[in-house]
Amino acid sequence: MIQFVIVNYNNVNSTIDFIESYLKLVNGSNSKLIIVDNSENKEDCLRLESKYNQNNITFIYPTENLGYLRAGGYALEHMAENNIEYDYFILCNNDIVFDDKRFILELESVKSECLLISPRLNNNGVSINPYLTERPSKYKNAFLDMHII
């Protein structure tokens, strides 16, 4: 299962665009979307929740603005509490639009080799992509697990 998580903060129009893009992308695939609403005023997302009342879309509402990464951690906690299992966890901005349906196929094709997925990042023509040349050891993973959130 592919678990998508986005964070909304006072930008419901981008969230709508993301949801529409997501629905086209995952049509028929085994995926879910969690939207963490970091906004002080929850009314806009509550309206979206009633509009997109679907099994594969869940809205969660922290009591305070957690920031981007802590909101991702909040979603992970929600998933653990609700026994939601996943093969892939994708935390992304709500201003992303998936315009290529091959994303799911490409993701599934690298299943056993995938550690990190990132868009291609360039700064004045120079690649600034994060990368690893080999998988970290289990000790390094334990260290990363302790320091990620």
Secondary structure as a PSIPRED ss2 file (coil, helix, strand):
# PSIPRED VFORMAT (PSIPRED V4.0)

   1 M C   1.000  0.000  0.000
   2 I E   0.000  0.000  1.000
   3 Q E   0.000  0.000  1.000
   4 F E   0.000  0.000  1.000
   5 V E   0.000  0.000  1.000
   6 I E   0.000  0.000  1.000
   7 V E   0.000  0.000  1.000
   8 N E   0.000  0.000  1.000
   9 Y C   1.000  0.000  0.000
  10 N C   1.000  0.000  0.000
  11 N C   1.000  0.000  0.000
  12 V H   0.000  1.000  0.000
  13 N H   0.000  1.000  0.000
  14 S H   0.000  1.000  0.000
  15 T H   0.000  1.000  0.000
  16 I H   0.000  1.000  0.000
  17 D H   0.000  1.000  0.000
  18 F H   0.000  1.000  0.000
  19 I H   0.000  1.000  0.000
  20 E H   0.000  1.000  0.000
  21 S H   0.000  1.000  0.000
  22 Y H   0.000  1.000  0.000
  23 L H   0.000  1.000  0.000
  24 K H   0.000  1.000  0.000
  25 L H   0.000  1.000  0.000
  26 V C   1.000  0.000  0.000
  27 N C   1.000  0.000  0.000
  28 G C   1.000  0.000  0.000
  29 S C   1.000  0.000  0.000
  30 N C   1.000  0.000  0.000
  31 S E   0.000  0.000  1.000
  32 K E   0.000  0.000  1.000
  33 L E   0.000  0.000  1.000
  34 I E   0.000  0.000  1.000
  35 I E   0.000  0.000  1.000
  36 V E   0.000  0.000  1.000
  37 D E   0.000  0.000  1.000
  38 N C   1.000  0.000  0.000
  39 S C   1.000  0.000  0.000
  40 E C   1.000  0.000  0.000
  41 N C   1.000  0.000  0.000
  42 K C   1.000  0.000  0.000
  43 E H   0.000  1.000  0.000
  44 D H   0.000  1.000  0.000
  45 C H   0.000  1.000  0.000
  46 L H   0.000  1.000  0.000
  47 R H   0.000  1.000  0.000
  48 L H   0.000  1.000  0.000
  49 E H   0.000  1.000  0.000
  50 S H   0.000  1.000  0.000
  51 K H   0.000  1.000  0.000
  52 Y C   1.000  0.000  0.000
  53 N C   1.000  0.000  0.000
  54 Q C   1.000  0.000  0.000
  55 N C   1.000  0.000  0.000
  56 N C   1.000  0.000  0.000
  57 I E   0.000  0.000  1.000
  58 T E   0.000  0.000  1.000
  59 F E   0.000  0.000  1.000
  60 I E   0.000  0.000  1.000
  61 Y C   1.000  0.000  0.000
  62 P C   1.000  0.000  0.000
  63 T C   1.000  0.000  0.000
  64 E C   1.000  0.000  0.000
  65 N C   1.000  0.000  0.000
  66 L C   1.000  0.000  0.000
  67 G C   1.000  0.000  0.000
  68 Y H   0.000  1.000  0.000
  69 L H   0.000  1.000  0.000
  70 R H   0.000  1.000  0.000
  71 A H   0.000  1.000  0.000
  72 G H   0.000  1.000  0.000
  73 G H   0.000  1.000  0.000
  74 Y H   0.000  1.000  0.000
  75 A H   0.000  1.000  0.000
  76 L H   0.000  1.000  0.000
  77 E H   0.000  1.000  0.000
  78 H H   0.000  1.000  0.000
  79 M H   0.000  1.000  0.000
  80 A H   0.000  1.000  0.000
  81 E H   0.000  1.000  0.000
  82 N C   1.000  0.000  0.000
  83 N C   1.000  0.000  0.000
  84 I C   1.000  0.000  0.000
  85 E C   1.000  0.000  0.000
  86 Y C   1.000  0.000  0.000
  87 D C   1.000  0.000  0.000
  88 Y E   0.000  0.000  1.000
  89 F E   0.000  0.000  1.000
  90 I E   0.000  0.000  1.000
  91 L E   0.000  0.000  1.000
  92 C E   0.000  0.000  1.000
  93 N E   0.000  0.000  1.000
  94 N C   1.000  0.000  0.000
  95 D C   1.000  0.000  0.000
  96 I C   1.000  0.000  0.000
  97 V C   1.000  0.000  0.000
  98 F C   1.000  0.000  0.000
  99 D C   1.000  0.000  0.000
 100 D C   1.000  0.000  0.000
 101 K C   1.000  0.000  0.000
 102 R H   0.000  1.000  0.000
 103 F H   0.000  1.000  0.000
 104 I H   0.000  1.000  0.000
 105 L H   0.000  1.000  0.000
 106 E H   0.000  1.000  0.000
 107 L H   0.000  1.000  0.000
 108 E H   0.000  1.000  0.000
 109 S H   0.000  1.000  0.000
 110 V C   1.000  0.000  0.000
 111 K C   1.000  0.000  0.000
 112 S C   1.000  0.000  0.000
 113 E C   1.000  0.000  0.000
 114 C C   1.000  0.000  0.000
 115 L C   1.000  0.000  0.000
 116 L C   1.000  0.000  0.000
 117 I C   1.000  0.000  0.000
 118 S C   1.000  0.000  0.000
 119 P C   1.000  0.000  0.000
 120 R C   1.000  0.000  0.000
 121 L C   1.000  0.000  0.000
 122 N E   0.000  0.000  1.000
 123 N E   0.000  0.000  1.000
 124 N C   1.000  0.000  0.000
 125 G C   1.000  0.000  0.000
 126 V E   0.000  0.000  1.000
 127 S E   0.000  0.000  1.000
 128 I C   1.000  0.000  0.000
 129 N C   1.000  0.000  0.000
 130 P C   1.000  0.000  0.000
 131 Y C   1.000  0.000  0.000
 132 L C   1.000  0.000  0.000
 133 T C   1.000  0.000  0.000
 134 E C   1.000  0.000  0.000
 135 R C   1.000  0.000  0.000
 136 P C   1.000  0.000  0.000
 137 S C   1.000  0.000  0.000
 138 K H   0.000  1.000  0.000
 139 Y H   0.000  1.000  0.000
 140 K H   0.000  1.000  0.000
 141 N H   0.000  1.000  0.000
 142 A H   0.000  1.000  0.000
 143 F H   0.000  1.000  0.000
 144 L H   0.000  1.000  0.000
 145 D H   0.000  1.000  0.000
 146 M H   0.000  1.000  0.000
 147 H H   0.000  1.000  0.000
 148 I C   1.000  0.000  0.000
 149 I C   1.000  0.000  0.000
